[in-house]
Amino acid sequence: MSEMSKAVSTENLNEYKGRSLAQETWRRLLKNKGAVVGMIFMVLLLILALSGDFLYDYDTEIIGMNMSEARLAPSAEHFFGTDQLGRDVFSRIVYGTRYSLIIGVGSVAVGLIVGLITGSLAGFYGGMWDQLVMRANDILYSIPNIMLAVVIVQVLGTSVLSLVIALSISSATSFAKITRAAVMTIRGQEYVESAYAMGLPTWKIILRHIIPNCLSPIIVQVTLAIGSNIIAASSLSFLGVGVPIPTPEWGTMLSDGRQFIRSEPWMCVFPGIAIMLTVLALNLMGDGLRDALDPKLKR
């Protein structure tokens, strides 16, 4: 190896050592074009969700009726056309963004907390607690997620909160399994035994030393689970057991426009595209995070 090559290698090594794990992960994430596109789309979607109240009036433009402008095709005045009640489809999609994001993020957040607690305890202690958690997970996995969510929503009533609770159960089972598997591979490491030897209580060992080293697969699962829960929430709303009418949730908009799909297809096409692009962006982010956090791919 030439002196110049050695100098370049040494410089790259020093630069790598000078970066923290978060900085290195962010650097590798930015190299993934798909992940960058997904992040940009999600940022724009979040901006739309936050600016809905400033752009449109909810009572008159979002849920109000204007039969004189019913079923208008997309135009400069109505970018995505109007529905059967004269409501602007674009403004309803913009306003409905917050409902889809609240349901997706909220259900995953609740499921993540429950899954982290139960999965880490099951993986760390094993024995009877492990059997109890895993058998409960197996029972829940044997029930289709949509069917379980329908039953819960019917019991609690149709609302955003009911959807969050229903979808968080399926999310919790996935996070519990992932956390348990990760904890079982880490609990026998030397630094965990050293923490025990120092007299740290078990809960501190789990919070400070075990869970932080299990976050890589969990972070990836978070992005994928948000997309899955958005689809599930839209499916439930489409079936009439999700967000109640006239709330402009994307699944509800699909359900309202399905009877006009032949004559006025824009009522269904644009909400469907919104769901598709959002889930695609989240999946691109998940794939990028998986590659960025994989130690086998680090260079």
N, C-alpha and C positions, 0 to 999 in steps of 0.2 A: 504494500500500500504506500502511495506517495505521501510526502509530507503535507501537501495541500489536502489530500483526502483525509488524513489523520486530523488535521486542524478543523476541517468541516465537521467530521464525526464528533470530535470533542466539543465543538461549539453547540451542535445539536443536542448532545447529551446534557450539557450544562443548562441549555435552555429548557429541556424537558424536566430536569430536576428542579428548576426554579419555579415551575408551575405547580399549583395545588391540584388535587384530584378534580375539583369542580371546574377549574380553569381548563384543564386538559380535556375533560368531558365536553365542555362548551366548545372548545376549539375543534374537536373531532365532529361534534354535532353540526357545526356550521359548514363543514366540508360536504355534508350530505345534502344535495340539492333538494331532494324530496322533502326532507325534514324542514328545511328552510321555507319551502313553499307552504308546507302545512302550518308552520308557525305564523307566517305572514297572514295566511287566510284566517287563522283563529284570532289573531290580534284585530284584524278588520271586523270580524264577526263580533268580537267583544265590544268594539267601539260602537257598532250598530246597536247592540243590545243596550248599551248605556245611553245612547243618544236618542232612543225611540221617543221618550217623553218630550224632548225638545223639538223633534221633527214633526210629530203628529199629535193630534188630540184624540185620546183614547175613546171618549164617549161618542164623538161625532164621526170620526174618520175610521176607527178600527172596528167598533161594534155597532155603530149607527147604520141606518139604512137610507139609501138614496135610489129608489126604484127607477128614476129617470135615467140613471147611468148604469143600469143592470146589464151584465153580460157584454161589456164593451171589450173589444180586442185590444191587445197591447198597442200603445201609442205613446207619443211624446208626453201627453198629459198623465196617462196611466201606464207606467213602464211594463207592468206585468198584467195589464188588463184589469177588469173588475169581475166580481163574482155575481151570483144570482140575486143578491140583495143590493148591488151597486157599491159594494165596499172595495176599496183599492187593494188588490192582491199584494202588491209590493210592500205597502205600508203594514199590512197584516203579517207578512213574512218577517219584516224588520222587527216588529213588535213581538212576534212569536219567538224570536231568537232567544230572548231572556228566559222564556218558559222551558225551552229545550235545554239550555245550558244549566239553568237552576236544577232541573230534574236530573240531568246527567251528572253534573258535578256534585250535587247534594247527596244523591244516592250512593255514589262512589265514596264520598268522604265518610258517610256513616258506615258503609260496609268496610272501608279501610280500617277505621278505628276498632270496630268489633273484630274484624279478621286478624288484625295485628295482636290484639290482646289474647284472643283464644288460640291463635296459631302459635304464638311465641311461648305461651304457657304449655301447650300440648307438646311442642318440640323440645322444650327445655326439661320439663319434668318427666314426660313419658308416662308409662304405667296406666293407671285407671283414668286419669284426666285425659290422656292422649286417646284412649279408647272411647271415652265419652264424647269428646269433640269430633273425632273422625266418624263415629257412627251417626251422630247428628248430621254431619255434613253429607254422609252417604244417603240418609233419608231425604234430605232436601234436594240432593242431586237426582234422586229417582223421580222427583216431581218436575214436570216441564215448567220452566220459568214463567212463561206466559200464563199457564193455568194457575200457578201459585199466586201470581200477581193479580189475576182476575178475582180470585177468592178474597184476597186481602182488601182489594179496592172495594169489592161489594160489601164487605163487613164494615170498613171504615168510612165508606162514602167516596164519591168521585171528587177529587181535589188534587192539587199539586203535592200537598203533604202526604196524602195517601199513596201517590205514585212513588214518592221518594222512599217511603217506608217499605213498600212492596219490592221495589227494585234493589234496595240496599241489602235485603236478605240474600238474594242470589250473589250479589257482589261480595258479601261477607264470607260466604263459603269458599269462593275462589281465592280470596286473600288469605284465608286461614290455611288452606292447603299449601299455597306458595310459601307463606311465612314459616309454617311448620317444617317443610322440607329444607328451607334455608337455615333455620335455627339448628336442626339436627346435624348439619354439616359443620357448624361453627362451634357448638357448645363444648366440644372436646379440644379446642385450640388452646395453645399455651397461655395466651393472654387472658383467656377466661379463667383458667386455673390459677393464674397469678393474681387476678382480681379476688378470687375466693381466698387465696392465701393472705391477702392484705386485709381480710375481714369485711369486705364490702357486702352489704345485704343483697339478696337475690334480685330484688326489683331494680336496684341500681345497676347491677351487672347486665340485666336484660336491656334496660333503657340506654345505658351508656356504651356498652361494648358489643352486644349481640345485634340488636335491631339496626343500628347504623351500618353494620356490615352486611345486612340482608336487604338493603334498600334498592340495589340495582334491579333485580327482577320485579320488585314491587312497583317501582316507578314506571317501568315499561307497562305493567299490567294496568296501572291507573289510566294511562292514556287510551289503551284499548277498551277498558271497561266503560269509560265515559261514552265512547262511540256506540258500544253495544247497548248501553242503557238508553241512549237517545233513540235508537231504533226501536227498542222495546216499548218506550213511552209513546212513541208515535204509533206503534202497532196497537197498543191498548186504546189510545184516543181514536184511532180509526175504527176500532170495534165498538166504540161508544162507552167504554168503561175507564177512560182516562180523564184528561182535563175536560171539564164540562163546557158545553156550548154557552155563550158565543166566544169564549176565550180563544184567541188566535194562535193556538198551538198547531204545529205543522201537521201532525197526524189528524187532527180535527179538520183542518183545511182540506186534506186529502179526502176525508170521508164526506165532507160537504160537497165537494166538486165531482165525485165519482159518477153521479148520475148525468153530468153534462160533459163527460170525457169525449164523446164523439163530436158534439157541436161546439163546445167551448173548452178545448183541452188544456188551455193555460191555467185553469183553476186547479188542475192536478199536477201538471208538469212542473211548474215552478216550485211549489212546496216540496215535491219529490226531489228536484234538483238540489234544493237547500239541504235536505236530509243527506243526500248522497255526498255532496261536497264536504259537508261538516264531518261526516264519518270518515271519508277518505283522508281529509286533512289530519284527523286524529290518528288514523292508522299510519300515515306517513311519519308523523312525529314519534309514534311508538316504535316503528322500525328503525328510525334514526337514533333514538335513545338506546335501543337494544344494541346496535352496532357500536355506539359511542361508549357504552358501559361494559362491553364485553372485553375482558382483559386479554383474551386470545388474539384480538384484532388490533391491539395497541401497538403503535410503531413509534 
